[in-house]
Amino acid sequence: MTVPSNAPAPSGPLAGLRVLDISTVVAAATLKVRIDRLGAAINKIVQSPDIVEKFGNLGAIPRSEGPMEFGAFLANEDARWSAVVKASGVRIE
């Protein structure tokens, strides 16, 4: 499968991508009520039949997570990639 608007480019799964993360980040001082409102709007969009169909056509399954889940994801990624960097011996000069 290719992306119709850019036919020579393979879709994520054909390119070997298993997961593509797209995140929304706000300033740390943002009020919780605003974060909740933004999260609800994003969830509504991500779960809409239109978006589910469009992502599905690209071989993707859209999903949305809240701030706590995203924080856990970031902590996991930090630990994962820190271990890779340490094992590689790469040094910043």
Disulfide bonds with the S-S distance in Angstrom:
none
